[in-house]
Amino acid sequence: MLIERAQNTDYLSNTYLVCDRAGGAAVVIDAGGPLEPIFAAAERLSVKPSCVLLTHHHHDHVSDLPGLTARWPGVDVRISPLERELVSGATSTIDTGERLSLGALAIRPLRTPGHTAGMLSFLIEHDGDHAVFTGDTLFKGSVGGVRAPGHTTYQDLKDSIMGTLMELDPTTAIHPGHSDPTTVALEWEHNPFIRIWRGVDREGTQACVAMGKPAKLILLGPDYDGGHKAWVRWPDGADDIVPGSQVQSPR
């Protein structure tokens, strides 16, 4: 499996080109740009993607979709049926239970809601190698938030990570929607959110103000952009993942 990545310097969002071999079958995952490295890689590897798979509908993952469809007219653009109407350039849908076979690539969509209702991760298998493209569900050392447009719940996000992604083979490479790659094994051992969910580390107990409301700070963890992401608990016992910048110590 050959994987090429282009990263948008404004959002740190990733666009991926995945192919089974030079001159073989190929797919693009997400479309946040920049596209020039993707086009250059496709030329170098002599591949033409047959489809574009979108993890979710947010702007930083679909903004350069018109450039992809202009370069490869007729390319099939697939997204979850829950978000099909939110992306004008999408041409069809894909969902859990479906399979795609592109050359020697076996692609399986995994439903991983939380950051958005229709969030999909894509597990790709090729010749014994496994790679999962997690969108904004799981990052290296961090997790997605549940405050973005179209979000669902903290429990959905936790279940997507612990009940789906962490159930994959530990050697599976993780290619997130932002920043750098990692593996299932590394996140299992080192991701601070996952370590608490596993019961390895303790929850925090510090009082804080989150999004302008009183809360308990369970974890102030790292985020993919060098900032922080906060796991907080509201007075009614509900958990939430919010931007670290929205958490302060009580006055």
C-alpha positions in Angstrom: 0.0 0.0 0.0 1.4 3.4 -1.0 0.1 6.4 0.9 0.8 10.0 -0.1 -0.3 13.0 2.1 -0.8 16.7 1.5 -1.4 18.9 4.5 -3.2 22.3 4.5 -0.9 24.7 6.4 -3.9 26.8 7.7 -5.9 23.9 9.2 -3.3 21.1 9.4 -5.9 19.0 7.6 -4.8 16.1 5.5 -5.7 14.9 2.0 -4.5 11.4 1.2 -3.8 9.5 -2.0 -3.8 5.7 -1.5 -2.9 3.2 -4.1 -2.1 -0.5 -4.2 1.0 -0.1 -6.5 2.4 2.2 -9.1 0.2 2.1 -12.1 -2.6 0.4 -10.1 -5.8 1.4 -8.4 -6.1 4.5 -6.3 -8.5 6.4 -4.0 -8.4 9.9 -2.5 -9.5 10.4 1.1 -10.8 13.9 2.1 -10.3 17.0 0.1 -8.9 19.8 2.3 -6.0 20.5 0.0 -3.4 21.5 -1.1 -4.0 19.5 -4.2 -0.7 20.1 -6.0 1.2 17.4 -4.0 -1.7 14.9 -4.6 -1.7 15.6 -8.4 2.1 15.3 -8.5 2.1 12.0 -6.6 -0.6 10.6 -8.9 1.5 11.5 -11.9 4.6 10.0 -10.4 2.8 6.8 -9.5 0.9 6.7 -12.8 -2.5 6.3 -11.1 -5.9 7.9 -11.6 -8.3 7.7 -8.5 -11.6 6.1 -9.2 -13.3 7.6 -6.1 -12.9 10.2 -3.4 -14.0 9.2 0.1 -15.0 11.9 2.5 -14.8 11.3 6.3 -17.3 14.1 7.0 -18.7 17.4 5.7 -16.6 20.1 7.5 -15.1 22.8 5.3 -11.5 21.9 6.1 -12.0 18.4 4.7 -14.0 19.2 1.6 -12.9 22.8 0.5 -10.8 21.6 -2.4 -13.2 19.0 -3.7 -14.0 21.1 -6.9 -10.3 20.9 -7.8 -10.3 17.1 -7.5 -13.4 16.8 -9.7 -12.0 19.2 -12.2 -8.8 17.2 -12.5 -10.6 13.9 -12.7 -14.0 14.4 -14.2 -16.5 11.7 -13.3 -14.7 10.6 -10.2 -17.1 9.2 -7.7 -17.3 11.3 -4.5 -18.8 9.3 -1.5 -19.8 10.4 2.0 -22.1 9.1 4.7 -25.8 9.2 3.7 -26.3 11.3 6.9 -24.2 14.1 5.4 -24.8 13.7 1.6 -26.9 16.8 1.4 -24.3 18.9 3.2 -21.6 18.5 0.4 -22.7 19.8 -3.0 -20.0 17.9 -4.8 -20.8 14.5 -3.4 -22.1 12.1 -6.0 -23.0 9.0 -3.9 -22.9 7.6 -0.4 -21.1 4.8 1.5 -21.9 3.4 4.9 -21.0 0.7 7.4 -21.6 -2.8 6.0 -20.5 -1.8 2.5 -17.2 -2.9 1.0 -15.1 -1.4 -1.8 -12.6 -3.4 -3.8 -10.3 -1.2 -5.8 -7.5 -3.3 -7.4 -5.8 -5.0 -4.4 -7.2 -2.5 -1.9 -10.0 -3.7 0.3 -11.8 -0.7 1.8 -14.3 -0.9 4.7 -16.1 2.1 6.1 -16.5 2.3 9.9 -19.2 4.4 11.4 -17.4 6.6 14.1 -19.9 9.4 15.1 -19.2 12.0 17.8 -17.5 14.9 16.0 -20.3 14.7 13.4 -23.3 12.4 13.1 -22.1 10.9 9.8 -18.4 10.6 10.6 -16.8 7.7 8.8 -13.4 6.2 9.3 -12.0 4.1 6.4 -10.1 0.9 7.0 -8.0 -0.1 4.1 -6.3 -3.5 3.8 -3.7 -4.5 1.3 -1.4 -7.6 1.3 -1.4 -7.9 5.1 -1.0 -4.2 5.8 -3.8 -2.3 7.6 -4.4 1.5 7.7 -7.3 3.4 9.0 -8.2 7.0 8.1 -10.0 8.4 11.1 -11.1 11.9 10.1 -11.7 14.0 13.2 -12.4 11.1 15.5 -9.0 10.2 16.7 -5.6 12.1 16.4 -2.1 11.3 17.5 -2.3 11.9 21.3 -5.7 13.5 21.2 -9.4 13.0 20.2 -12.0 14.9 18.3 -14.3 17.4 19.9 -18.1 17.2 20.1 -18.8 20.9 19.7 -18.4 21.3 16.0 -21.4 21.7 13.6 -23.3 18.5 13.3 -21.8 16.9 16.4 -23.4 14.2 18.4 -22.3 13.2 21.9 -19.3 12.5 24.1 -20.5 9.0 24.6 -20.7 8.5 20.8 -17.1 9.7 20.4 -15.8 7.5 23.3 -17.7 4.4 21.8 -16.3 5.2 18.3 -12.7 5.2 19.7 -12.8 2.5 22.3 -15.4 0.2 20.7 -14.4 0.5 17.1 -10.9 2.0 16.5 -9.1 0.5 19.5 -10.6 -2.9 18.5 -8.5 -2.9 15.3 -5.2 -4.8 15.1 -2.6 -3.0 17.2 -0.3 -2.8 14.2 -2.9 -0.8 12.2 -1.5 2.5 11.1 -3.8 5.5 11.9 -3.9 8.4 9.4 -5.9 11.2 11.1 -7.7 14.1 9.5 -5.2 16.5 11.0 -1.5 16.3 11.7 0.7 13.2 12.0 0.2 9.5 11.7 0.3 7.0 14.6 -0.8 3.4 15.3 -3.5 1.7 17.3 -0.8 0.3 19.7 0.7 3.7 20.3 -2.6 5.4 21.0 -3.6 2.5 23.3 -0.5 3.0 25.4 0.0 6.8 25.2 -3.1 8.7 24.3 -4.1 10.4 27.7 -7.9 10.2 26.9 -7.6 6.5 26.2 -5.5 5.9 29.2 -8.2 7.2 31.5 -10.9 5.3 29.6 -8.9 2.2 30.2 -8.6 2.9 33.9 -4.8 3.2 33.7 -4.7 6.9 34.8 -7.0 8.7 37.1 -9.6 11.3 36.2 -8.9 14.9 37.3 -11.0 16.6 39.9 -10.2 20.3 39.5 -13.1 22.8 39.4 -13.1 24.9 36.3 -15.2 27.2 34.1 -15.8 25.7 30.7 -17.7 27.5 27.9 -18.6 30.0 30.6 -20.2 27.5 32.9 -19.0 25.7 36.0 -17.6 22.2 35.5 -15.0 19.7 36.6 -11.8 19.3 34.6 -11.3 15.6 34.0 -8.4 16.1 31.6 -6.6 19.0 29.9 -5.0 17.0 27.1 -2.9 17.9 24.0 -4.5 18.8 20.7 -3.2 18.2 17.2 -2.4 21.9 16.6 -0.2 22.3 19.7 -3.0 23.6 21.8 -5.3 21.7 24.2 -8.5 19.8 24.3 -10.5 19.4 27.5 -12.6 16.7 28.8 -15.0 18.2 31.3 -17.9 17.0 33.4 -20.9 19.3 33.9 -22.8 19.5 37.3 -25.5 17.1 36.0 -22.8 14.4 35.5 -22.7 14.7 31.7 -19.2 14.6 30.0 -18.1 16.8 27.2 -15.0 17.4 25.0 -14.4 21.1 24.5 -11.6 23.3 23.2 -8.9 23.8 25.8 -9.0 27.6 25.1 -12.6 27.6 26.5 -11.5 26.3 30.0 -10.4 28.6 32.8 -9.8 28.2 36.5 -12.7 29.5 38.6 -12.4 33.0 40.0 
